[in-house]
Amino acid sequence: MAKRVGIEVSVAIGEVVTMTNTDVIAAYPITPQTHIVEHLAKLVADGELDAEYIPVESEHSALSACLGAAAAGARTFTATAGQGLELMHEVLYIASSMQLPVVMAVANRALSAPLSVWGDHSDAMAVRDTGWIQIFTENGQEVVDNILCAFRIAEDRGVLLPVMVHLDGFHLSHVIEPILLPEQSEVDAFLPPNDYPLPLDPAKPVTMGDFGPPFIYTEVKWAQEVNLRKSMETILKCWGEFDRIFKRCYHPVECYRSEDAEVLLLTMGSFSETAMTAIDQMRQQGKNIGLIKLRLWRPFPFDEIRSAVRDAEVLIVLDRALSFGGPGGPVASEIRSALYNEDKRPKIVSFVGGLGGRDITVSGFSEMVNRGIEISKTGSKHEFEIFGARE
Amino acid sequence: MGKKSIDVGLDLPLKIRARHAIHEVRPVTIKENFAPGNRSCIGCAEALAVRLTCKALGDNVIIAMATGCMEIVSSQLPYTSWEVPWIHTLFENTAAVASGIEAGLEAMVRKGRIPARETKIVAMAGDGGTADIGLQALSGALERGHNFLYICFDNEAYMNTGVQRSSSTPYGASTTTSPAGKVSIGQITPKKDMLGIVAAHNIPYIATACPSYPFDLMDKVAKAAAVKGPAYVHILSVCPVGWRSPSELSVRIGRLAVETGIFPLYEIENGKYKMSLSLPKLKPVYDYMRLQGRFRHLSEDTIKQIQQRVTEEYQKLVAKAEG
């Protein structure tokens, strides 16, 4: 049986990556991801994880080294945050386009300037079009579980796509939580060895990363899109299998007290935990309200979102990122477009808040919901409202 | 006739024979791992350099290549010119990709997941991909001591994008972003000393080569590939398009680059410098420059100035080798 331990989430990531018997870790330190790669370096130094640890000179090289390792057929892991993810930006496209199944933990962090090491989702949203599978988590257990799932999904022969597991910087990366760490035998039963088809091998030469002129580029990109959408089946199957072995179940969209709710709040990541407490309080006060938690950001769960919010009157979406000069929050914007052609859909109110590590408390969520209900009735001249900003 | 010609010169003093050993013709493999029919330009000495390099490397190799001329000419979908495993990802990260391949193989061999084959990992990039945009990744990989060979194919500008200057473009050369004009001689900075930069990483083996000296090039690549640890070979590659030189003169111009002392052939083995070719008297730089349109605008005074710098630099290098 798995044992429950009090452990820092970053350290727990190191422990579970060790159980996957990862071959290569290439990483560059950046707050708030550092504890993950520090712990992995220590595990390698102590001989507890038999892997090559490449202490690269930048995040660009971290992911580039992962490309090489994955192309050679090695199980590959890295972690980053904020500016590091931005420095990786062009490399992210290569990993997905070349079907290199790298797994990466992203300790979500705000983007400079001004410099902020604290958490929000600006980094994750900036890379939403890079073709990676992106999974958001709300507590340490979910992080550990989904790191394990990420390897299985990424390396699946029918997928072969890189996966990011998002955990909020500090709010998750640095907290000590009671976490059920799996047994090695459970991991072995759940995660088959990496068997990358056609790796770089002199016995069977392959050419990878060709040059694609206009006559073929569109077809290549369309195939990539079809593959990413199709990965949904494997993701669902993986979570189902995970549930069978570990008795914890994950869904692309998760609902909390949302049955018959007239008003729904939608959150991603660790703030969902606070939001649930707020929902409980508001339910006690007789408000007919529920919470929708968006776990899978890419591929976007269109059907699941549509059916989860269809019957509500109002959907209040919290984004922890800004799309400057645009629709405000990327999540609200995508949900709007997912619902636009539906006959029955809630009114959508968009808030942006929790930027650069700013907390949103239980009473903060109540305030946001009340304001959201007000906006849904009176309308707003703004595309979105910023939450909690001083004038 | 054939038999006699082999004997010619055998009666010459050993010292003279040693001096000319670099020209000695030997049988080499007829296998082309960089296949003919690629899209390189007529007279491309870089394609020749890659071809010779591949002969020296053999089959047990994995190549990571940067974006650039050689990548474009060899990998257009749905074709490939590569008979060995080859990967291209981006422009500036080739040394990092090579690091990852090496680490991946190392871990998988250690765990018994793949057989131990001692496969050589080779990174290839142009001068832009090496001296400019890829310098950080290269420095990182050299410093970390990966067991890999990095080869820079230096044609002295961004030829693939239309002859823009790089830090490896020589002083006085006219390019599209360092054009010669009424108030400019073209490139106003001297060529970046990549060998000096690499040497500062104290790696076991460094060499310069030029496909105009094919056997020397193949020897050095083979030697570099046999090194355990990082090795670096810098190959001057004449580009008729960018240098505005007659395509049939690429081999001769490469020879002149060496014979004028502009691009000396040498090795740095465990810190020890060794000249590959003894040149008692350097040819004038003018002999080299006059064949290339990129230098055509230069005044006699500028050429004199270049001559002086080349002579000084060459003497310094010889002194290092003799010291």
Interface residues (C-beta under 8 A of the other chain):
Chain A: N21 D23 V24 A26 D50 A51 E52 I54 P55 V56 E57 S58 H60 S61 A62 S64 A65 C66 L67 G68 A69 A70 A71 A72 G73 A74 T76 E90 V91 I94 M98 P193 L200 D201 P202 A203 K204 P205 V206 T207 M208 G209 D210 F211 G212 P213 I216 V220
Chain B: D59 N60 V61 I62 A64 E71 I72 S75 Q76 L77 P78 T80 W82 E83 V84 P85 W86 I87 H88 T89 L90 E92 N93 A95 A96 V97 A98 S99 G100 I101 E102 A103 G104 L105 E106 A107 M108 R110 K111 R113 I114 R117 T119 Q136 A137 S139 G140 E143 R144
